[in-house]
């Protein structure tokens, strides 16, 4: 026996020995009785929603760095007239991230067209997504609180510009439990780098650690160590996990309320289950060549995000509740200069994969149950930075939604004539989170967790439903 294990089980007195044995037997007995009565604590057990859900899963396409609404979904003809001129005082002067409020107006160089029966405006940077105009609800009046990337990415995920609160995916898992016990309920898919702020963006915060997101890797092996070591039988693998579970439970008894230990116990069990279900779920080689081409896997520029989009479809198809995909991790859309070069690259890399995802979900009958969300942490300003770039804009920007109970083919809200501020139907991050939870069947006010004597909820003390969004 390992010395540390001997020390762990060593008892200083006979009384200590009988206390440990007694508490252990009592714990086994109590667990048995609770299991018989159906009351065993299982944080990932499916839970009933507050009301009839419109969506079963969420796929969040996070364009990190701040895509320019003025060059993608929110055309402003006045920018052409004011190009190169100072911003009129009537629009006010915001406090900007880079001190560019006094810079001159910069027009969009994009070509704009209306698409579909809905007539939604989409620029030539997103030609494939434009074909899905009648599937989209474009929210043009989003608002956030942060000026920099770290705080703003954090807020779009957790509701706060300060780290420490649970992410929306964690709240979803806490509120609804897991639909598939062989896969994580909340999955993170990255491209080549971590987003600004890293893992705090999919943290469980003050919720038990069980509800945090599980990061998958890029490439052919998204989940490491899915296969047991060569020569290890299923019985041997099961025995190893049971022994680890015994040690962890013993430690948990001496440290009640330590959610990280409880999460570790659950993670080992999930890992064992995933050794059976995981390899099949992430094996993209089973997809047809037509499907792979649909997502752009035949093009090196679109392959990384296309692979993640295809994997996201496979995960929600198998019951994963919340999948978040990052495009441009490390503030890749952050076009402080050369927005033409930056956004041309980012749009090309994401356009075909996103359109392929929407096409694939729709053809399989999954779009009606899957809420697709597109957007970044903020938008860009109408005035220039460094002559050919745009600054951060949290006062008015665009996100779009599709499927999952959304009323498609519409634009909701508006920014002013130069796209600086939301002036019609403003929608704060808390409103967006409240509306996503509502589509999943949860009331953001009733979804609470007691922390430090306070009933915390996902939208803190804010949040109004964007009812125009619902079908």
Secondary structure in CASP SS format (residue, H / E / C, confidence):
PFRMAT SS
TARGET T0000
AUTHOR 0000-0000-0000
METHOD secondary structure of the structure
MODEL  1
X C 1.00
X C 1.00
X H 1.00
X H 1.00
X H 1.00
X H 1.00
X H 1.00
X H 1.00
X H 1.00
X C 1.00
X C 1.00
X C 1.00
X C 1.00
X H 1.00
X H 1.00
X H 1.00
X H 1.00
X H 1.00
X H 1.00
X H 1.00
X H 1.00
X H 1.00
X H 1.00
X H 1.00
X H 1.00
X H 1.00
X H 1.00
X H 1.00
X H 1.00
X H 1.00
X H 1.00
X H 1.00
X H 1.00
X H 1.00
X H 1.00
X H 1.00
X C 1.00
X C 1.00
X C 1.00
X C 1.00
X C 1.00
X C 1.00
X C 1.00
X C 1.00
X C 1.00
X C 1.00
X C 1.00
X C 1.00
X C 1.00
X C 1.00
X C 1.00
X C 1.00
X C 1.00
X C 1.00
X C 1.00
X C 1.00
X E 1.00
X E 1.00
X E 1.00
X E 1.00
X E 1.00
X E 1.00
X E 1.00
X C 1.00
X C 1.00
X C 1.00
X C 1.00
X C 1.00
X H 1.00
X H 1.00
X H 1.00
X C 1.00
X C 1.00
X C 1.00
X C 1.00
X C 1.00
X C 1.00
X H 1.00
X H 1.00
X H 1.00
X H 1.00
X H 1.00
X C 1.00
X C 1.00
X C 1.00
X E 1.00
X C 1.00
X C 1.00
X H 1.00
X H 1.00
X H 1.00
X C 1.00
X C 1.00
X C 1.00
X C 1.00
X C 1.00
X C 1.00
X C 1.00
X C 1.00
X C 1.00
X C 1.00
X C 1.00
X C 1.00
X E 1.00
X E 1.00
X C 1.00
X C 1.00
X C 1.00
X C 1.00
X C 1.00
X C 1.00
X E 1.00
X E 1.00
X E 1.00
X E 1.00
X C 1.00
X C 1.00
X C 1.00
X C 1.00
X E 1.00
X E 1.00
X E 1.00
X E 1.00
X H 1.00
X H 1.00
X H 1.00
X H 1.00
X H 1.00
X H 1.00
X H 1.00
X C 1.00
X C 1.00
X H 1.00
X H 1.00
X H 1.00
X E 1.00
X E 1.00
X E 1.00
X E 1.00
X E 1.00
X E 1.00
X E 1.00
X E 1.00
X C 1.00
X C 1.00
X C 1.00
X C 1.00
X C 1.00
X H 1.00
X H 1.00
X H 1.00
X H 1.00
X H 1.00
X H 1.00
X H 1.00
X H 1.00
X H 1.00
X H 1.00
X C 1.00
X C 1.00
X C 1.00
X C 1.00
X C 1.00
X C 1.00
X C 1.00
X C 1.00
X C 1.00
X H 1.00
X H 1.00
X H 1.00
X H 1.00
X H 1.00
X H 1.00
X H 1.00
X H 1.00
X H 1.00
X C 1.00
X C 1.00
X C 1.00
X C 1.00
X C 1.00
X C 1.00
X C 1.00
X C 1.00
X C 1.00
X E 1.00
X E 1.00
X E 1.00
X E 1.00
X C 1.00
X C 1.00
X C 1.00
X C 1.00
X C 1.00
X C 1.00
X C 1.00
X C 1.00
X H 1.00
X H 1.00
X H 1.00
X H 1.00
X H 1.00
X C 1.00
X C 1.00
X C 1.00
X C 1.00
X C 1.00
X C 1.00
X H 1.00
X H 1.00
X H 1.00
X C 1.00
X C 1.00
X E 1.00
X E 1.00
X E 1.00
X C 1.00
X C 1.00
X C 1.00
X C 1.00
X C 1.00
X C 1.00
X C 1.00
X C 1.00
X C 1.00
X C 1.00
X C 1.00
X C 1.00
X C 1.00
X C 1.00
X C 1.00
X C 1.00
X C 1.00
X H 1.00
X H 1.00
X H 1.00
X H 1.00
X H 1.00
X H 1.00
X H 1.00
X H 1.00
X H 1.00
X H 1.00
X H 1.00
X H 1.00
X H 1.00
X H 1.00
X H 1.00
X H 1.00
X H 1.00
X H 1.00
X H 1.00
X H 1.00
X H 1.00
X C 1.00
X C 1.00
X C 1.00
X C 1.00
X H 1.00
X H 1.00
X H 1.00
X H 1.00
X H 1.00
X H 1.00
X H 1.00
X H 1.00
X H 1.00
X H 1.00
X H 1.00
X H 1.00
X H 1.00
X H 1.00
X H 1.00
X H 1.00
X H 1.00
X H 1.00
X H 1.00
X H 1.00
X H 1.00
X H 1.00
X H 1.00
X C 1.00
X C 1.00
X H 1.00
X H 1.00
X H 1.00
X C 1.00
X C 1.00
X H 1.00
X H 1.00
X H 1.00
X H 1.00
X H 1.00
X H 1.00
X C 1.00
X C 1.00
X C 1.00
X C 1.00
X C 1.00
X H 1.00
X H 1.00
X H 1.00
X H 1.00
X H 1.00
X H 1.00
X H 1.00
X H 1.00
X H 1.00
X H 1.00
X H 1.00
X H 1.00
X H 1.00
X H 1.00
X H 1.00
X H 1.00
X H 1.00
X H 1.00
X C 1.00
X C 1.00
X C 1.00
X C 1.00
X E 1.00
X E 1.00
X E 1.00
X E 1.00
X E 1.00
X E 1.00
X C 1.00
X C 1.00
X C 1.00
X C 1.00
X C 1.00
X C 1.00
X C 1.00
X C 1.00
X C 1.00
X C 1.00
X C 1.00
X H 1.00
X H 1.00
X H 1.00
X H 1.00
X H 1.00
X H 1.00
X H 1.00
X H 1.00
X H 1.00
X H 1.00
X H 1.00
X H 1.00
X H 1.00
X H 1.00
X H 1.00
X H 1.00
X H 1.00
X H 1.00
X H 1.00
X H 1.00
X H 1.00
X H 1.00
X H 1.00
X H 1.00
X H 1.00
X C 1.00
X C 1.00
X C 1.00
X H 1.00
X H 1.00
X H 1.00
X E 1.00
X E 1.00
X E 1.00
X E 1.00
X E 1.00
X E 1.00
X C 1.00
X C 1.00
X C 1.00
X E 1.00
X E 1.00
X E 1.00
X E 1.00
X E 1.00
X E 1.00
X E 1.00
X C 1.00
X C 1.00
X C 1.00
X E 1.00
X E 1.00
X E 1.00
X E 1.00
X E 1.00
X C 1.00
X C 1.00
X C 1.00
X E 1.00
X E 1.00
X E 1.00
X E 1.00
X E 1.00
X E 1.00
X C 1.00
X C 1.00
X C 1.00
X E 1.00
X C 1.00
X C 1.00
X C 1.00
X E 1.00
X E 1.00
X E 1.00
X C 1.00
X E 1.00
X E 1.00
X C 1.00
X C 1.00
X C 1.00
X C 1.00
X C 1.00
X C 1.00
X E 1.00
X E 1.00
X E 1.00
X C 1.00
X C 1.00
X E 1.00
X E 1.00
X H 1.00
X H 1.00
X H 1.00
X H 1.00
X H 1.00
X H 1.00
X H 1.00
X H 1.00
X H 1.00
X H 1.00
X H 1.00
X C 1.00
X C 1.00
X C 1.00
X C 1.00
X C 1.00
X C 1.00
X C 1.00
X C 1.00
X E 1.00
X E 1.00
X E 1.00
X E 1.00
X C 1.00
X C 1.00
X E 1.00
X E 1.00
X E 1.00
X E 1.00
X C 1.00
X C 1.00
X C 1.00
X C 1.00
X C 1.00
X C 1.00
X C 1.00
X C 1.00
X C 1.00
X H 1.00
X H 1.00
X H 1.00
X E 1.00
X C 1.00
END
